[in-house]
């Protein structure tokens, strides 16, 4: 019995000692980019203070949010410091040690620090060669109409085939963790993809945009220096589907099983409702990956054909229709654009894609060396000499013989074609309810498709209505479409040409789908 009492008191002593050790034990000092590996643990980090904001939501809270960057790296940690915010915060550039609990909510990670002793400043202060976002935010007028050098992280990706980007420069890799955002407009093309979350240094011109009442930084693509590329984003099936639109254009990874029914491809998760559109690469098609499970990486893209977010593995239009590769007997449009007066007055064989609709009663349009907007590098004026009885659609391939002319009045090259051969008519563009004017206006005159129910109002006008809502678009037909709708009893895919009708009396305009022949 005595031995049992000895064992009991010994174990009690050991437990007390362990609890005491847990209380007095110093938290581990970890690297900033390792924070995600220590959920709900108290840790320490060391880095450079690059920005902070007191009482971020203006609710009178005793809270200061800080951004702490690696001393010799590019990772950033967000710190929420609960302390009387009248307390002095170390100057920007100070090397500090932060102690706090690693917290996570809805994909956001931060250090939760409490009390005066949670932030300790060292004597070392790092001098920056460029301006910090927090400095511009505090006093933007002192930088107004000046060229400044500033570093930060990109809110979106920069694509090499786009000549204009509008996005934000942030003081954190993640949008949800950023305390300061500076609107940035980038003109020109970057040489390769610059991923969202990339750390960059940019030279730009800061000015106040009177139209939108905000400060903006105007940057040329050649003035962007990539310090560190952004990381791949891991998608979770638990995430609400609508939030995927925020990640469009970014490199992502998701786990699941690839499936297809001969035409459509998708990725399936564990739940029956876990499904994501999948655009396979040529290598995927050759490898017959249907039925395989694992982590699948690619770029999240919005598919206009499918009207949904998809994981793009490389099966893009530019792979199917490479710009300018037509054969030895064809002159490249880009060659004419670069040296027009070497070709003016002579006839050549060309091939390309129509960029905008050309109606039967009109003989002018444009031809490009790529099927889509993002696929082409060159776009030239086209004049068709002769009749064409049908609409020529955007994205329709055309092979033609043309004389290269120089229009003095317009100051541009014109390709005057007297014979041409058209390819297959592309599928209509799918219109999405809710996109509104800013999206639909780019497809005026195009052949489009929209799903809805045809109805007739008391004045005899027909409309296509979105089921379960008040959204509608004018329908131009032979007048029998609403009767057909009543017989079918369910939404129909209406295919026609998108037009805009103006009412001078009401001083208004409205979109219409013209399905007449």
C-alpha positions as CSV (number, residue, x, y, z in Angstrom):
1,X,0.0,0.0,0.0
2,X,2.9,2.3,0.8
3,X,4.3,1.8,-2.7
4,X,1.0,2.9,-4.2
5,X,1.0,6.1,-2.2
6,X,4.6,6.8,-3.4
7,X,3.6,6.2,-7.0
8,X,0.6,8.5,-6.6
9,X,2.6,11.4,-5.1
10,X,5.4,10.9,-7.7
11,X,2.9,11.1,-10.6
12,X,1.3,14.1,-9.0
13,X,4.6,15.8,-8.7
14,X,5.5,15.0,-12.4
15,X,2.1,16.4,-13.6
16,X,2.6,19.6,-11.6
17,X,6.1,20.0,-12.9
18,X,5.0,19.6,-16.5
19,X,2.2,22.2,-16.0
20,X,4.7,24.6,-14.5
21,X,7.1,24.0,-17.4
22,X,4.2,24.7,-19.8
23,X,3.5,28.0,-18.1
24,X,7.1,29.3,-18.0
25,X,8.3,27.7,-21.3
26,X,9.3,30.2,-23.9
27,X,7.4,29.8,-27.2
28,X,9.3,28.5,-30.2
29,X,10.9,31.1,-32.5
30,X,9.8,30.1,-36.0
31,X,10.2,31.4,-39.6
32,X,7.3,33.6,-40.8
33,X,6.4,31.3,-43.7
34,X,6.0,28.4,-41.2
35,X,3.1,30.0,-39.3
36,X,0.5,27.9,-41.1
37,X,2.1,24.7,-39.6
38,X,1.4,25.8,-36.0
39,X,-2.4,26.3,-35.7
40,X,-3.7,27.4,-32.3
41,X,-0.1,27.3,-30.9
42,X,1.7,30.3,-29.3
43,X,4.9,31.1,-31.2
44,X,7.4,33.8,-31.8
45,X,8.4,35.4,-35.0
46,X,11.0,38.0,-35.9
47,X,10.9,40.5,-38.8
48,X,10.7,44.0,-40.0
49,X,7.7,46.2,-39.3
50,X,6.5,47.4,-42.7
51,X,3.1,48.9,-41.8
52,X,0.4,49.2,-39.2
53,X,-3.1,50.7,-38.7
54,X,-4.7,51.6,-35.4
55,X,-8.4,50.6,-34.7
56,X,-8.8,49.3,-38.3
57,X,-12.6,49.3,-38.3
58,X,-13.1,52.6,-36.5
59,X,-15.1,51.1,-33.7
60,X,-13.0,52.4,-30.8
61,X,-11.3,49.0,-30.2
62,X,-7.9,48.8,-28.4
63,X,-6.4,47.0,-31.4
64,X,-3.5,47.7,-33.7
65,X,-3.0,45.6,-36.9
66,X,0.7,45.2,-38.0
67,X,2.5,43.8,-41.1
68,X,5.8,42.0,-40.3
69,X,8.1,41.0,-43.1
70,X,11.0,38.5,-43.1
71,X,14.3,40.3,-42.6
72,X,16.0,38.7,-45.6
73,X,12.9,37.2,-47.3
74,X,9.5,38.0,-48.9
75,X,7.0,36.4,-46.5
76,X,4.7,38.6,-44.5
77,X,2.7,37.9,-41.3
78,X,-0.4,39.8,-40.1
79,X,-0.5,40.6,-36.4
80,X,-3.6,41.6,-34.5
81,X,-2.3,43.3,-31.3
82,X,-4.8,43.9,-28.6
83,X,-3.3,46.8,-26.6
84,X,-4.2,50.4,-25.7
85,X,-3.5,52.0,-29.1
86,X,-2.3,55.2,-27.5
87,X,0.8,53.1,-26.9
88,X,3.8,54.0,-29.1
89,X,4.3,51.7,-32.1
90,X,8.0,51.2,-33.2
91,X,8.9,53.2,-36.4
92,X,8.5,51.6,-39.8
93,X,11.6,49.6,-40.6
94,X,12.2,48.5,-36.9
95,X,13.2,44.8,-36.4
96,X,10.7,43.4,-33.9
97,X,9.9,40.2,-32.1
98,X,6.2,39.2,-31.9
99,X,4.7,36.6,-29.6
100,X,1.1,35.4,-30.3
101,X,-1.3,32.6,-30.9
102,X,-1.6,31.4,-34.5
103,X,-5.3,32.0,-35.4
104,X,-7.1,31.0,-38.5
105,X,-10.6,31.7,-39.9
106,X,-12.1,31.3,-43.3
107,X,-8.7,30.8,-44.9
108,X,-7.1,33.8,-43.2
109,X,-4.1,33.3,-40.9
110,X,-2.8,35.8,-38.3
111,X,-1.0,36.1,-35.0
112,X,-3.2,37.1,-32.1
113,X,-1.0,39.0,-29.6
114,X,-2.1,40.5,-26.3
115,X,-0.5,43.0,-23.9
116,X,2.4,45.3,-24.0
117,X,5.1,42.6,-23.8
118,X,3.9,40.8,-27.0
119,X,5.8,43.2,-29.3
120,X,9.5,43.8,-28.5
121,X,11.6,46.2,-30.6
122,X,15.3,45.7,-31.3
123,X,17.7,48.6,-31.7
124,X,18.2,47.7,-35.3
125,X,16.3,49.8,-37.9
126,X,16.4,48.9,-41.6
127,X,16.4,51.9,-44.1
128,X,14.3,51.3,-47.2
129,X,15.3,52.4,-50.6
130,X,11.7,52.6,-51.7
131,X,8.5,54.1,-50.3
132,X,6.2,51.9,-48.2
133,X,2.4,51.6,-48.7
134,X,1.8,52.8,-45.2
135,X,3.7,56.1,-45.9
136,X,1.7,56.8,-49.1
137,X,-1.5,56.0,-47.2
138,X,-0.7,58.4,-44.4
139,X,0.1,61.4,-46.6
140,X,-0.6,60.7,-50.3
141,X,-0.6,64.4,-51.2
142,X,3.1,64.7,-50.5
143,X,3.7,62.0,-53.2
144,X,1.0,63.4,-55.6
145,X,2.1,63.8,-59.3
146,X,5.5,62.3,-58.6
147,X,7.3,59.2,-59.8
148,X,7.8,56.9,-56.8
149,X,9.3,53.5,-56.2
150,X,7.2,51.3,-54.1
151,X,7.0,47.6,-53.2
152,X,4.1,45.4,-52.3
153,X,2.2,42.3,-53.2
154,X,-0.2,41.9,-56.2
155,X,-3.9,41.2,-55.6
156,X,-4.3,39.5,-59.0
157,X,-2.1,37.9,-61.7
158,X,-0.5,39.7,-64.6
159,X,-1.0,37.8,-67.8
160,X,1.6,38.1,-70.6
161,X,-1.1,38.3,-73.4
162,X,-2.9,41.3,-71.9
163,X,-1.8,44.9,-72.4
164,X,-3.9,46.5,-69.6
165,X,-4.4,45.4,-66.0
166,X,-6.2,47.1,-63.1
167,X,-5.5,45.6,-59.7
168,X,-4.2,46.5,-56.2
169,X,-0.8,46.6,-54.6
170,X,-1.1,45.3,-51.1
171,X,1.0,45.1,-47.9
172,X,0.3,41.3,-47.5
173,X,0.4,38.3,-49.9
174,X,-3.3,37.7,-49.2
175,X,-6.1,40.1,-49.9
176,X,-7.9,39.3,-46.7
177,X,-4.7,39.9,-44.7
178,X,-3.9,43.3,-46.2
179,X,-4.2,46.5,-44.2
180,X,-3.3,48.9,-47.1
181,X,-4.4,48.7,-50.7
182,X,-3.2,51.0,-53.5
183,X,-5.1,50.9,-56.8
184,X,-2.7,50.3,-59.6
185,X,-3.1,50.4,-63.4
186,X,-0.5,48.6,-65.5
187,X,0.0,49.5,-69.2
188,X,1.9,47.2,-71.5
189,X,2.7,43.5,-71.5
190,X,4.9,41.6,-69.0
191,X,7.2,38.9,-70.5
192,X,5.7,36.0,-68.4
193,X,3.0,35.3,-65.9
194,X,3.4,37.2,-62.6
195,X,1.2,35.4,-60.1
196,X,-1.2,36.9,-57.6
197,X,0.6,37.3,-54.3
198,X,3.9,38.0,-56.0
199,X,6.2,40.5,-54.2
200,X,7.1,43.3,-56.6
201,X,8.9,46.6,-56.8
202,X,7.4,49.1,-59.2
203,X,8.2,52.6,-60.5
204,X,5.0,54.5,-61.1
205,X,3.3,57.9,-61.2
206,X,0.9,58.6,-58.3
207,X,-2.1,60.8,-59.0
208,X,-5.6,61.4,-57.7
209,X,-8.4,60.1,-60.0
210,X,-11.1,62.7,-59.8
211,X,-13.6,60.5,-61.6
212,X,-13.5,57.6,-59.0
213,X,-12.3,59.7,-56.0
214,X,-9.3,57.6,-55.2
215,X,-5.5,57.6,-55.5
216,X,-4.0,55.4,-58.2
217,X,-0.5,54.4,-59.3
218,X,0.2,54.4,-63.1
219,X,2.8,51.8,-64.0
220,X,4.4,50.6,-67.2
221,X,4.9,46.8,-67.4
222,X,8.6,47.3,-68.0
223,X,8.9,49.1,-64.7
224,X,7.8,46.1,-62.6
225,X,10.6,44.0,-60.9
226,X,9.4,40.7,-59.5
227,X,11.1,40.1,-56.2
228,X,9.3,36.8,-55.4
229,X,6.6,34.9,-57.3
230,X,3.3,34.2,-55.5
231,X,2.5,30.8,-54.1
232,X,0.0,28.3,-55.4
233,X,-3.4,28.5,-53.7
234,X,-4.9,25.3,-52.3
235,X,-8.6,25.1,-52.9
236,X,-10.9,23.5,-50.3
237,X,-14.2,21.8,-51.3
238,X,-15.7,23.3,-48.1
239,X,-15.3,26.8,-49.6
240,X,-18.5,28.4,-50.9
241,X,-18.7,28.0,-54.7
242,X,-19.2,31.7,-55.4
243,X,-15.8,32.6,-53.7
244,X,-14.0,30.7,-56.5
245,X,-14.6,33.7,-58.8
246,X,-12.2,35.7,-56.5
247,X,-9.4,33.3,-57.5
248,X,-9.9,33.4,-61.3
249,X,-6.6,33.8,-63.0
250,X,-4.6,32.4,-60.2
251,X,-2.6,29.1,-60.0
252,X,-4.4,26.7,-57.8
253,X,-4.4,23.0,-56.6
254,X,-7.4,20.9,-55.7
255,X,-7.7,17.3,-54.7
256,X,-10.2,15.0,-56.4
257,X,-11.0,12.5,-59.1
258,X,-11.1,13.3,-62.8
259,X,-14.2,12.2,-64.7
260,X,-15.6,12.7,-68.2
261,X,-18.6,11.5,-70.2
262,X,-16.9,11.6,-73.6
263,X,-17.3,15.4,-74.1
264,X,-17.5,17.1,-70.7
265,X,-14.7,16.9,-68.1
266,X,-14.9,17.6,-64.4
267,X,-13.2,17.0,-61.0
268,X,-15.2,15.3,-58.2
269,X,-14.7,15.6,-54.5
270,X,-15.8,13.3,-51.6
271,X,-19.4,14.8,-51.5
272,X,-21.8,14.2,-54.4
273,X,-22.1,18.0,-54.8
274,X,-18.3,18.5,-55.1
275,X,-17.8,19.1,-58.7
276,X,-15.5,21.5,-60.6
277,X,-15.3,22.0,-64.4
278,X,-12.0,20.7,-65.8
279,X,-10.2,21.8,-69.0
280,X,-7.6,19.1,-69.8
281,X,-4.3,19.8,-71.4
282,X,-3.2,17.8,-74.5
283,X,-1.0,15.8,-72.2
284,X,-4.0,15.0,-70.0
285,X,-5.9,13.8,-73.1
286,X,-3.0,11.6,-74.3
287,X,-2.5,10.2,-70.8
288,X,-6.1,9.1,-70.4
289,X,-6.4,10.5,-66.8
290,X,-10.1,9.9,-66.4
291,X,-10.8,8.1,-63.2
292,X,-7.4,9.0,-61.6
293,X,-7.4,10.7,-58.2
294,X,-4.8,13.1,-56.6
295,X,-3.9,16.8,-56.5
296,X,-4.6,18.6,-59.7
297,X,-2.9,21.9,-60.4
298,X,-3.7,24.5,-63.0
299,X,-5.0,28.1,-63.5
300,X,-8.5,28.9,-62.4
301,X,-10.3,30.3,-65.4
302,X,-13.8,31.6,-66.4
303,X,-15.1,29.5,-69.3
304,X,-17.4,31.6,-71.5
305,X,-18.5,28.5,-73.4
306,X,-19.6,26.7,-70.2
307,X,-20.4,29.9,-68.2
308,X,-18.7,28.6,-65.1
309,X,-15.4,28.5,-63.3
310,X,-13.0,25.8,-64.5
311,X,-9.6,24.4,-63.7
312,X,-7.6,25.2,-66.9
313,X,-4.7,22.7,-67.3
314,X,-3.6,24.2,-70.6
315,X,-6.4,23.4,-73.0
316,X,-6.8,27.0,-74.2
317,X,-7.8,28.4,-77.5
318,X,-4.3,29.6,-78.3
319,X,-3.2,26.0,-78.3
320,X,-5.9,25.1,-80.9
321,X,-5.4,28.2,-83.0
322,X,-1.8,29.4,-82.8
323,X,-1.5,33.0,-83.9
324,X,-0.1,33.5,-87.4
325,X,0.8,29.9,-88.2
326,X,-0.9,29.2,-91.5
327,X,1.6,27.9,-94.0
328,X,4.3,29.0,-96.4
329,X,1.9,30.5,-99.0
330,X,0.4,32.9,-96.5
331,X,1.7,36.3,-95.5
332,X,1.5,37.0,-91.8
333,X,-0.6,40.0,-90.8
334,X,2.0,41.0,-88.2
335,X,4.6,41.4,-91.0
336,X,2.3,43.9,-92.8
337,X,1.7,45.8,-89.6
338,X,5.4,46.1,-88.8
339,X,6.5,47.2,-92.3
340,X,3.3,48.4,-94.2
341,X,5.1,50.3,-97.0
342,X,7.0,47.2,-98.0
343,X,3.6,45.6,-99.0
344,X,1.5,48.6,-100.1
345,X,0.3,48.3,-103.7
346,X,0.7,44.5,-104.0
347,X,-1.6,41.5,-103.5
348,X,-1.0,38.6,-101.1
349,X,-2.6,35.6,-99.6
350,X,-3.7,36.1,-96.0
351,X,-5.4,34.0,-93.3
352,X,-6.9,35.0,-90.0
353,X,-10.0,35.4,-87.9
354,X,-12.8,37.9,-88.1
355,X,-12.8,40.0,-84.9
356,X,-16.2,41.7,-85.0
357,X,-19.6,40.9,-86.8
358,X,-19.9,41.9,-90.4
359,X,-23.6,42.2,-91.6
360,X,-24.7,41.3,-95.1
361,X,-25.3,44.9,-95.9
362,X,-21.9,46.1,-94.8
363,X,-18.5,45.4,-96.4
364,X,-15.9,46.5,-93.8
365,X,-14.6,44.8,-90.7
366,X,-11.4,43.7,-89.0
367,X,-9.3,40.6,-89.3
368,X,-6.8,39.4,-86.6
369,X,-4.1,36.7,-86.4
370,X,-5.8,35.0,-83.4
371,X,-9.3,33.6,-82.9
372,X,-9.9,35.4,-79.6
373,X,-9.0,38.8,-78.1
374,X,-6.3,37.3,-75.9
375,X,-4.9,35.1,-78.7
376,X,-4.1,37.8,-81.3
377,X,-1.2,40.1,-81.7
378,X,-2.3,42.0,-84.8
379,X,-5.6,43.4,-86.1
380,X,-6.0,45.1,-89.5
381,X,-8.9,46.8,-91.4
382,X,-10.6,44.5,-94.0
383,X,-12.6,45.7,-97.0
384,X,-14.7,43.0,-98.7
385,X,-15.2,44.0,-102.4
386,X,-18.3,42.0,-103.5
387,X,-21.5,40.6,-102.0
388,X,-21.9,38.3,-99.0
389,X,-25.4,37.1,-98.2
390,X,-24.8,35.9,-94.7
391,X,-23.4,37.4,-91.5
392,X,-19.7,36.8,-91.0
393,X,-19.2,36.1,-87.3
394,X,-16.5,37.0,-84.8
395,X,-14.0,34.1,-84.5
396,X,-14.8,32.8,-87.9
397,X,-11.7,31.8,-89.9
398,X,-11.2,33.5,-93.2
399,X,-8.6,32.9,-96.0
400,X,-8.5,35.6,-98.6
401,X,-6.5,37.3,-101.4
402,X,-6.1,41.0,-100.8
403,X,-4.4,44.1,-102.0
404,X,-2.6,46.1,-99.4
405,X,-3.6,49.7,-99.5
406,X,-2.7,52.8,-97.4
407,X,-5.6,55.0,-96.4
408,X,-4.3,58.5,-96.2
409,X,-7.5,59.8,-94.6
410,X,-7.5,57.2,-91.8
411,X,-3.7,56.9,-91.6
412,X,-3.8,53.1,-91.6
413,X,-3.4,49.9,-93.7
414,X,-6.5,48.5,-95.4
415,X,-6.6,45.0,-96.9
416,X,-8.9,45.1,-99.9
417,X,-10.2,41.5,-100.5
418,X,-11.9,40.4,-103.7
419,X,-12.0,36.7,-103.1
420,X,-12.3,34.8,-99.8
421,X,-13.1,31.5,-98.2
422,X,-14.8,31.3,-94.8
423,X,-14.5,28.6,-92.2
424,X,-17.2,27.1,-89.9
425,X,-19.4,29.5,-87.9
426,X,-18.4,29.5,-84.2
427,X,-20.9,28.6,-81.5
428,X,-22.9,31.6,-80.1
429,X,-21.6,33.5,-77.1
430,X,-23.4,32.4,-73.9
431,X,-24.9,35.4,-72.0
432,X,-25.1,35.2,-68.3
433,X,-28.0,36.7,-66.3
434,X,-26.8,39.3,-63.9
435,X,-23.7,40.4,-65.8
436,X,-25.4,43.5,-66.9
437,X,-24.6,46.3,-69.3
438,X,-20.8,46.4,-68.7
439,X,-20.4,42.8,-69.9
440,X,-23.2,42.5,-72.5
441,X,-22.3,45.7,-74.4
442,X,-19.1,44.0,-75.8
443,X,-21.3,41.4,-77.6
444,X,-23.7,43.8,-79.4
445,X,-24.2,42.5,-82.9
446,X,-22.9,39.1,-82.0
447,X,-24.8,35.8,-82.2
448,X,-25.6,34.9,-78.6
449,X,-27.4,32.3,-76.5
450,X,-29.4,32.9,-73.3
451,X,-31.7,30.6,-71.3
452,X,-35.1,31.8,-70.1
453,X,-38.8,31.8,-70.6
454,X,-40.6,33.8,-73.3
455,X,-43.6,35.9,-72.2
456,X,-45.8,38.5,-73.8
457,X,-46.9,41.7,-72.0
458,X,-50.2,43.5,-72.3
459,X,-48.9,45.7,-75.2
460,X,-47.9,42.6,-77.3
461,X,-44.2,42.9,-76.7
462,X,-42.2,39.7,-76.1
463,X,-39.6,39.2,-73.4
464,X,-37.2,36.5,-72.2
465,X,-37.4,36.3,-68.5
466,X,-35.0,34.7,-66.1
467,X,-36.8,32.0,-64.1
468,X,-37.6,33.0,-60.5
469,X,-36.6,36.7,-60.9
470,X,-37.6,40.0,-62.5
471,X,-34.7,40.1,-64.9
472,X,-35.7,40.1,-68.6
473,X,-34.5,41.0,-72.0
474,X,-36.5,42.1,-75.1
475,X,-37.3,39.3,-77.6
476,X,-37.6,40.0,-81.3
477,X,-39.3,37.2,-83.2
478,X,-42.4,36.4,-85.2
479,X,-44.7,36.8,-82.2
480,X,-45.3,33.1,-81.7
481,X,-42.4,32.5,-79.3
482,X,-44.5,33.0,-76.1
483,X,-47.1,30.5,-77.3
484,X,-44.3,27.9,-78.0
485,X,-43.0,28.6,-74.5
486,X,-46.4,27.8,-72.9
487,X,-46.4,24.4,-74.7
488,X,-42.9,23.5,-73.6
489,X,-43.3,24.7,-70.0
490,X,-39.7,25.0,-69.1
491,X,-36.8,27.5,-69.9
492,X,-35.5,27.4,-73.5
493,X,-32.1,28.2,-74.9
494,X,-32.8,31.2,-77.1
495,X,-30.2,31.9,-79.9
496,X,-30.2,35.2,-81.8
497,X,-28.3,38.4,-82.3
498,X,-27.8,40.8,-79.5
499,X,-29.0,44.3,-80.4
500,X,-29.7,47.5,-78.6
501,X,-32.9,49.5,-79.2
502,X,-33.1,53.2,-78.3
503,X,-36.3,54.9,-77.2
504,X,-36.0,58.6,-78.0
505,X,-39.3,59.5,-76.3
506,X,-38.4,57.8,-73.0
507,X,-34.7,58.6,-73.5
508,X,-33.8,55.0,-72.7
509,X,-32.2,52.0,-74.4
510,X,-32.6,48.3,-73.9
511,X,-31.0,45.0,-75.0
512,X,-32.9,42.7,-77.3
513,X,-32.3,39.2,-78.6
514,X,-33.2,39.1,-82.3
515,X,-34.0,35.5,-83.4
516,X,-35.5,36.5,-86.7
517,X,-33.8,34.9,-89.8
